[in-house]
């Protein structure tokens, strides 16, 4: 599966159009719990709020708890070669790009599970 999106908002639109948004939320929560990182998403969260919460958590982990950030990337299984395409400007932009990587990987997990169940 090749997912061609340029930003997190586009990925949310793809998830909504494929009726996989709720499964995407559950997968992200599951991955964060497995990494022992609390992420409290409200029950009725919309796409933009979810992106903001993930971005803030990633930024916090990068700045304050880098070992936990690395563990989260390992748990989510973000491919290492994806990090080579991140443009390093400032930490906020990097957190935004990492958020997109997290959402892409979680969406792929959900899509495959939904397609081949």
FENZI-V195651 format. One line per field, one symbol per residue. phi: phi as a letter, one per 30 degrees, with the letter a starting at -180 (. if undefined). psi: psi as a letter, one per 40 degrees, with the letter a starting at -180 (. if undefined). Layout:
BEGIN
phi=???
psi=???
END
This chain:
BEGIN
phi=.cccbcaddddddddddchcddddddddeddddddibdbccdecccdddddddddddddedddcbdddddddddddidddddddcdddcbddddddddedddddddddeddddddcd
psi=hhhgieiddddddddddefeddddddddddddddefhhhhhidgiiddddddddddddddddddgdddddddddddfhhddddeehhhcidddddddddddddddddddddddddf.
END
